[in-house]
Structure formats: C-alpha cells, structure tokens
Amino acid sequence: MKDNGNVKRLLNLINTDKLMFLFISLALLLALFFFPPLDVIKTTREISLWVLSIVIALYIFNLFTKAYRWHILLAANGWCGSFLHTAKIFIVIMAINNITPGSLGGEPLRMYLAGRKTNLSAGVVSSTILIEKSLDLTILSGEGILGVILVFPFITSHIYYSVLTTLVILFVFWGLFLYHMVAGRGDGPPQWFRERLIKRGRMARSTLLRKLYLQTDKFVNDLYLGSRAYGNSRKSLSSTLILTLLIWSNEALRVFILAEVLGINRELYRLDSIIGMALLSSSAALLLGVFLPGGVGHALTIGGIYALTTTSVTRAMTIGLLSTLTSTWVCIAIGFILLLCEKGKREKRVSKRS
C-alpha cells in the first residue's frame, strides 16, 4: 500500500508541475515558430507529408533504439525482464526530460521506476544512466569534431579553432571518464573512501546522518559494481557503442534530409561540407540545446548554425523548428499517451478491487 501511495504521488507531480512546464515550453516553441509567421508557414509548405513522415519514422526508430540500448545496460547487470517494460519506462522518462530544463528532470523518476520494476539497486540503475550519458557525450563530441573539420571553409579561423578545441576537450574528458567507469581496476571504490564514509557514519550522532553515510557507501559501491558488470561484458560494450553511433548518425540524417528538401544543401556545394553541417548542427543542438525546455534550444541551435551558411535565415530556422517538432514533441506525445494509458489501467484495477 505504501508503494502504491508513492506511485500516486509521483503521478500527481507529473500531472501538475510537469504539465506546467509542458505548456510553457509549447508557448515558447509556438512563439518561435510563428516568427515571422507568414515566411515560416510558406517555407514549411514546401515539404511534403511523405518527407515529414520519413523524418518522424526515423525518430521513432531512434527512440526505440535508445530504449534497447538501455535494456542492454540493465541486462548486463542481471535483469532478465522484457524489452517492452524497459521501452515504456524509457519513453515516459524521455518525454519528461524534454519538458524540463537540462533534460534531467525525469532521471530521478527513471531510477525509481527502474528499481521498482527490475529490483536493481539505485546505484546499479544510476550506473546504467551514467554510462548511457557518457556514451552519448563522447560520440556527440566526436561527431562535432568531424563536422567542424568538414565545414572549415565556412567558418572563420578564430571561431574554428575555438570550437574545435572545446569539442576535443569534451571528447577526451568524457572518453576518459567512460573508460575509467567500465575498465578501471579493482573490485570496488577506493578503500580509503569507503572507510571514511563508514567511519563518519559510525561517529554521527544523528540517526539520520548515520543512515545517510551508510546508504551513500552502498550507493557508491553499487554504482562501481554496476559499471564493472557492463565493462566485463564485451558483447554489451560493442552493442551499446554501435547503437550509440547509429542513434546520433540517425539524428544527423534527419537534419540532412530537412536541409536537402529546403534547398540549403545546394548553397554549400560540396558533399563534405553538407555532411559536416548536418553532423555539427545535430551534435551542437544535442550538446547545447538541452538547457531550454520543449526543444526550444534545439531549434535555435540548429537554425543558428545553418543561418551562418545560407542567405535565407527563415529556411535555416525552419530546419531547426521541424527537427524539434518531429522529435522532441513526438516523444512528448508518445510519452504522455503511455502515461495516460498506464494511469487508466491502474484506475481499472482499483475499481475492480473496490
């Protein structure tokens, strides 16, 4: 009964605060979309529904690919549940992330729901999320580096070296962080760290502080062991790396298709520059655009980068807007439909019991 009460409170939180973020984000996105309204609408009409359907289908495929990657990470730690359960949790969490600044609002809920469904500890579930984010940031930084190199003729030397240096630093940092997580030595966190936590826990006068220190020790240990379990499985390592490359190449392909249909690729002339712009804009949008909710940052980043290389700012912004509408808002729609379906099923169970 206590667990059902916690779930009910979480659902109530989603239905109030999260919906408020949703409407604020929608208002921001619509304001951006209708500026200037006539030009953007006219440009959007040039894209056929078939092209938009293909772009949306690619994103839905991407969404389930991300869910399957997380399923592999959970399976590496001993979970034998179905992919369907993993996909439901993942899509709902991604929808919540997309309407919260920083795209991290749903991660605590993911830890809770995954722990409840899989019986894995919070530390182990956190290790899967941390590895997932590290893989994403490493690959995105790498794609950004390749994109900057390919679009060199369109960027001034000062901006070129600044952006390239930043991306290289990000790539090296997250690459080393990921390597340390999955390939570090030892069977647990540093012994001195654990001893200090346990010692402080025993010396704490407050029962709450004592529990906090001991729970922190358990969490860190489980986080470490969860990372090692993934690192010890070569099949999981290779599968998740390939899937991550596929995921972010898919995102670049979606941007490439929109730019091609709107005619912006013709202004770049060279194939390497066209590919570079798609890689750079998609990776930059996913690295920088997470700080604004509702995909607003995503749309602004892609549109801003393409605006540097085209004579039509409206067409450039349309690429960013359509990329957001066919990804972020598709995810939000699917997530909330799943959430409402789950809520309906729960209400039916309660009514049958009563």
C-alpha positions as CSV (number, residue, x, y, z in Angstrom):
1,M,0.0,0.0,0.0
2,K,2.8,2.3,0.8
3,D,4.4,1.7,-2.6
4,N,1.1,2.5,-4.4
5,G,0.9,5.7,-2.4
6,N,4.4,6.7,-3.6
7,V,3.5,6.0,-7.2
8,K,0.3,8.0,-6.9
9,R,2.1,11.0,-5.5
10,L,4.7,10.8,-8.4
11,L,1.8,10.7,-10.9
12,N,0.2,13.7,-9.3
13,L,3.6,15.5,-9.5
14,I,3.8,14.8,-13.2
15,N,0.3,15.9,-13.8
16,T,0.8,19.3,-12.2
17,D,4.4,20.7,-12.3
18,K,5.4,18.7,-15.4
19,L,2.3,19.8,-17.3
20,M,3.0,23.4,-16.4
21,F,6.5,23.0,-17.9
22,L,4.8,21.5,-21.0
23,F,2.5,24.4,-21.6
24,I,5.3,26.9,-21.0
25,S,7.5,25.1,-23.5
26,L,4.7,24.9,-26.0
27,A,4.1,28.6,-25.8
28,L,7.8,29.3,-26.3
29,L,8.0,27.0,-29.2
30,L,4.9,28.4,-30.9
31,A,6.2,31.9,-30.4
32,L,9.4,30.9,-32.1
33,F,7.6,29.0,-34.8
34,F,5.4,32.0,-35.8
35,F,8.2,34.5,-36.1
36,P,7.9,35.6,-38.8
37,P,4.7,33.6,-39.3
38,L,4.0,34.0,-43.0
39,D,7.5,33.2,-44.1
40,V,7.9,30.1,-41.9
41,I,4.5,28.7,-42.9
42,K,5.2,29.3,-46.6
43,T,8.6,27.6,-46.2
44,T,7.1,24.6,-44.3
45,R,4.5,24.0,-47.0
46,E,7.3,23.2,-49.4
47,I,8.0,20.0,-47.6
48,S,5.7,17.1,-48.5
49,L,4.0,15.0,-45.9
50,W,5.9,12.0,-47.1
51,V,9.2,13.6,-46.2
52,L,7.9,14.6,-42.8
53,S,6.6,11.0,-42.3
54,I,10.0,9.6,-43.1
55,V,11.7,12.1,-40.6
56,I,9.2,11.2,-37.9
57,A,9.7,7.4,-38.6
58,L,13.4,7.8,-38.3
59,Y,13.0,9.5,-34.9
60,I,10.6,6.8,-33.6
61,F,13.2,4.2,-34.7
62,N,15.8,6.2,-32.8
63,L,13.7,6.3,-29.7
64,F,13.3,2.6,-29.6
65,T,17.0,2.1,-30.4
66,K,17.8,4.3,-27.3
67,A,15.4,2.2,-25.2
68,Y,17.0,-1.0,-26.5
69,R,20.5,0.3,-25.6
70,W,19.3,1.0,-22.0
71,H,17.8,-2.5,-22.0
72,I,21.2,-4.0,-22.8
73,L,22.8,-1.9,-20.0
74,L,20.2,-3.3,-17.5
75,A,20.6,-6.8,-18.8
76,A,24.4,-6.6,-18.3
77,N,23.6,-6.2,-14.6
78,G,21.5,-9.3,-14.4
79,W,18.0,-8.1,-15.3
80,C,16.1,-10.6,-17.4
81,G,12.8,-8.6,-18.0
82,S,11.2,-7.8,-21.3
83,F,12.2,-5.1,-23.6
84,L,8.6,-3.8,-23.6
85,H,8.8,-2.8,-19.9
86,T,12.1,-1.1,-20.5
87,A,10.8,0.8,-23.5
88,K,7.7,2.1,-21.6
89,I,9.7,3.5,-18.8
90,F,12.3,5.0,-21.1
91,I,9.9,6.8,-23.4
92,V,7.9,8.3,-20.5
93,I,11.2,9.5,-18.9
94,M,12.4,11.0,-22.2
95,A,9.1,12.8,-22.5
96,I,9.5,14.3,-19.0
97,N,13.2,15.2,-19.8
98,N,12.1,17.0,-22.9
99,I,9.8,19.4,-21.0
100,T,12.3,20.2,-18.2
101,P,15.4,22.5,-18.5
102,G,18.6,20.5,-18.7
103,S,16.8,17.3,-19.9
104,L,17.4,15.7,-16.5
105,G,14.1,16.2,-14.7
106,G,13.0,12.6,-15.4
107,E,16.2,10.8,-14.3
108,P,15.3,10.5,-10.6
109,L,12.0,9.1,-11.6
110,R,13.8,6.7,-14.0
111,M,15.9,5.5,-11.1
112,Y,12.7,4.9,-9.0
113,L,10.7,3.2,-11.7
114,A,13.6,1.1,-13.0
115,G,14.5,0.0,-9.4
116,R,10.8,-0.9,-8.8
117,K,10.4,-2.9,-12.0
118,T,13.8,-4.6,-12.1
119,N,14.6,-4.9,-8.4
120,L,18.1,-3.5,-9.1
121,S,19.6,-1.1,-6.6
122,A,19.6,2.6,-7.1
123,G,23.4,2.6,-7.5
124,V,23.2,-0.1,-10.3
125,V,20.5,1.8,-12.2
126,S,22.4,5.0,-11.8
127,S,25.5,3.3,-13.3
128,T,23.4,2.4,-16.4
129,I,22.2,6.0,-16.8
130,L,25.7,7.5,-16.2
131,I,27.2,5.1,-18.8
132,E,24.4,6.0,-21.3
133,K,25.1,9.7,-20.9
134,S,28.8,9.3,-21.1
135,L,28.5,7.3,-24.4
136,D,26.2,10.0,-25.8
137,L,28.5,12.9,-24.9
138,T,31.6,11.1,-26.2
139,I,30.1,10.2,-29.5
140,L,28.4,13.6,-29.9
141,S,31.7,15.4,-29.2
142,G,33.4,13.1,-31.8
143,E,30.7,13.9,-34.4
144,G,31.0,17.6,-33.6
145,I,34.8,17.4,-34.2
146,L,34.3,15.7,-37.6
147,G,31.6,18.2,-38.5
148,V,33.8,21.2,-37.7
149,I,36.7,19.8,-39.8
150,L,34.4,19.2,-42.8
151,V,32.9,22.7,-42.7
152,F,36.2,24.5,-42.3
153,P,35.7,26.7,-45.4
154,F,32.5,28.2,-43.9
155,I,33.9,29.2,-40.5
156,T,36.4,31.9,-39.7
157,S,39.7,30.6,-38.3
158,H,39.2,32.1,-34.8
159,I,35.8,30.5,-34.3
160,Y,37.1,27.3,-36.0
161,Y,39.9,26.7,-33.5
162,S,37.8,27.8,-30.5
163,V,35.0,25.4,-31.3
164,L,37.4,22.6,-32.3
165,T,39.4,22.9,-29.1
166,T,36.3,22.9,-26.9
167,L,35.0,19.8,-28.7
168,V,38.3,18.0,-28.4
169,I,38.4,18.7,-24.7
170,L,34.9,17.4,-24.2
171,F,35.7,14.3,-26.3
172,V,38.9,13.5,-24.3
173,F,37.2,14.2,-20.9
174,W,34.1,12.0,-21.5
175,G,36.1,9.3,-23.3
176,L,38.5,9.0,-20.3
177,F,35.6,9.2,-17.8
178,L,33.8,6.4,-19.7
179,Y,37.0,4.3,-19.8
180,H,37.6,4.7,-16.1
181,M,34.0,3.7,-15.3
182,V,34.0,0.5,-17.4
183,A,37.7,-0.5,-17.4
184,G,39.0,0.7,-14.0
185,R,40.9,-1.7,-11.8
186,G,39.8,-3.1,-8.5
187,D,36.6,-4.7,-7.2
188,G,35.1,-1.5,-5.7
189,P,35.6,2.1,-5.0
190,P,38.8,3.2,-3.3
191,Q,39.1,1.6,0.2
192,W,40.0,4.9,1.9
193,F,36.9,6.5,0.5
194,R,34.7,3.7,1.9
195,E,36.5,3.6,5.2
196,R,35.9,7.4,5.6
197,L,32.2,7.1,4.9
198,I,31.8,4.2,7.3
199,K,33.8,5.9,10.0
200,R,31.8,9.1,9.7
201,G,28.6,7.1,9.7
202,R,29.5,5.4,13.0
203,M,30.6,8.7,14.6
204,A,27.5,10.6,13.5
205,R,25.3,11.4,16.5
206,S,22.1,11.7,14.4
207,T,20.4,8.5,13.3
208,L,19.5,10.2,10.0
209,L,23.1,11.2,9.3
210,R,24.3,7.7,10.2
211,K,21.9,6.2,7.7
212,L,22.8,8.8,5.1
213,Y,26.6,7.9,5.3
214,L,25.9,4.2,5.2
215,Q,23.4,4.5,2.3
216,T,25.9,6.7,0.4
217,D,28.6,4.0,0.9
218,K,26.2,1.3,-0.5
219,F,25.1,3.6,-3.4
220,V,28.7,4.3,-4.5
221,N,29.7,0.6,-4.2
222,D,26.7,-0.5,-6.3
223,L,27.5,2.3,-8.8
224,Y,31.0,1.0,-9.2
225,L,30.0,-2.7,-9.4
226,G,27.2,-1.9,-12.0
227,S,29.8,-0.1,-14.2
228,R,32.2,-3.1,-13.9
229,A,29.5,-5.6,-14.8
230,Y,28.9,-3.7,-18.0
231,G,32.6,-3.3,-18.7
232,N,33.2,-7.0,-18.2
233,S,30.7,-7.9,-21.0
234,R,32.4,-7.4,-24.4
235,K,29.0,-8.1,-26.1
236,S,27.3,-5.3,-24.1
237,L,30.3,-2.9,-24.8
238,S,30.3,-3.5,-28.6
239,S,26.5,-3.5,-28.9
240,T,26.0,-0.2,-27.0
241,L,28.8,1.5,-28.8
242,I,27.4,0.5,-32.2
243,L,23.9,1.5,-31.2
244,T,25.1,4.9,-29.9
245,L,26.8,5.6,-33.3
246,L,23.6,4.5,-35.1
247,I,21.5,6.8,-32.8
248,W,23.4,10.0,-33.4
249,S,24.1,9.3,-37.1
250,N,20.3,8.9,-37.4
251,E,19.9,12.4,-35.9
252,A,22.3,13.9,-38.4
253,L,20.5,12.1,-41.2
254,R,17.2,13.7,-40.2
255,V,18.7,17.2,-40.2
256,F,20.4,16.4,-43.6
257,I,17.0,15.4,-45.1
258,L,15.3,18.6,-44.0
259,A,18.2,20.7,-45.2
260,E,18.1,18.9,-48.6
261,V,14.4,19.3,-49.1
262,L,14.5,23.1,-48.2
263,G,17.4,23.6,-50.7
264,I,20.0,24.8,-48.2
265,N,22.4,22.0,-49.1
266,R,22.7,23.4,-52.6
267,E,24.3,26.6,-51.2
268,L,27.1,24.5,-49.6
269,Y,28.1,23.0,-53.0
270,R,30.5,20.3,-51.6
271,L,29.3,17.0,-50.2
272,D,31.8,17.0,-47.3
273,S,30.5,20.5,-46.2
274,I,26.9,19.3,-46.5
275,I,27.7,16.2,-44.3
276,G,29.7,18.4,-41.9
277,M,26.9,20.8,-41.4
278,A,24.4,18.0,-40.6
279,L,26.9,16.5,-38.1
280,L,27.9,19.8,-36.5
281,S,24.4,21.2,-36.1
282,S,22.8,18.0,-34.8
283,S,25.6,17.4,-32.3
284,A,25.7,21.0,-31.2
285,A,22.0,21.0,-30.7
286,L,22.1,18.0,-28.5
287,L,25.1,19.2,-26.5
288,L,23.9,22.8,-26.0
289,G,20.2,22.8,-26.7
290,V,19.2,20.8,-23.6
291,F,19.2,23.9,-21.3
292,L,15.9,25.2,-22.7
293,P,12.7,23.1,-22.3
294,G,10.4,22.0,-25.1
295,G,13.2,21.7,-27.7
296,V,13.5,25.5,-28.0
297,G,17.3,25.4,-27.5
298,H,17.5,22.5,-30.0
299,A,15.6,24.5,-32.7
300,L,17.6,27.7,-32.0
301,T,21.0,25.9,-32.2
302,I,20.3,24.1,-35.5
303,G,18.7,27.1,-37.1
304,G,21.5,29.4,-35.9
305,I,24.3,27.2,-37.3
306,Y,22.6,26.8,-40.7
307,A,21.9,30.6,-40.7
308,L,25.7,31.2,-40.8
309,T,25.9,29.4,-44.2
310,T,22.7,30.4,-46.0
311,T,21.2,33.5,-47.4
312,S,17.7,32.5,-46.0
313,V,17.5,32.8,-42.3
314,T,13.9,31.7,-42.4
315,R,14.8,28.4,-44.1
316,A,17.6,27.8,-41.6
317,M,15.2,28.4,-38.7
318,T,12.6,26.1,-40.3
319,I,15.1,23.3,-40.3
320,G,15.6,23.7,-36.5
321,L,11.9,24.0,-35.8
322,L,10.8,21.0,-37.9
323,S,13.7,18.9,-36.4
324,T,12.3,19.7,-33.0
325,L,8.6,19.2,-33.8
326,T,9.4,15.8,-35.4
327,S,11.5,14.6,-32.5
328,T,11.0,16.3,-29.1
329,W,7.3,16.8,-29.5
330,V,6.7,13.4,-31.0
331,C,8.5,11.9,-27.9
332,I,6.4,14.1,-25.6
333,A,3.2,13.0,-27.3
334,I,4.0,9.3,-27.1
335,G,5.2,9.6,-23.5
336,F,2.0,11.2,-22.3
337,I,-0.2,8.7,-24.2
338,L,1.7,5.9,-22.4
339,L,1.4,7.7,-19.1
340,L,-2.4,8.2,-19.6
341,C,-2.8,4.5,-20.6
342,E,-0.9,3.3,-17.5
343,K,-3.0,5.6,-15.3
344,G,-6.2,4.2,-16.9
345,K,-5.1,0.7,-16.3
346,R,-4.3,1.5,-12.7
347,E,-7.7,3.1,-12.1
348,K,-9.4,0.0,-13.6
349,R,-7.5,-2.3,-11.2
350,V,-8.5,-0.1,-8.3
351,S,-12.2,-0.1,-9.4
352,K,-12.2,-3.9,-9.7
353,R,-10.8,-4.3,-6.2
354,S,-13.4,-2.0,-4.7
